[in-house]
Amino acid sequence: MIATGRRSVRLLHRGAQRVRDVVTRQAARLHAAAKDAGMATAEYAIVTLAAVGFAGLLLAILRSDEVRGALLGIIRRALSSS
């Protein structure tokens, strides 16, 4: 049954407004989530680059003669004491 009259039209208008508000809020949430997804990818890329740089620095330090000698000394002392 279709209701007519001003009261019915107002109720329909209010219901439509509520639906519109819910859809607008959901669209805003989805838009914000899409923005954050791109930022997460960029953050992963930056962290990966930092990790690669740190690994390169660590390799350079460990390949130096002083550090290599110190590490070999520690290993020899550990093996000779057991």
Protein Blocks (a to p, Z undefined) as FASTA:
>chain_A
ZZedjklmmmmmmmmmmmmmmmmmmmmmmmmmmmmmmmmmmmmmmmmmmmmmmmmmmmmm
mmpmklmmmmmmmmmmmmmmZZ
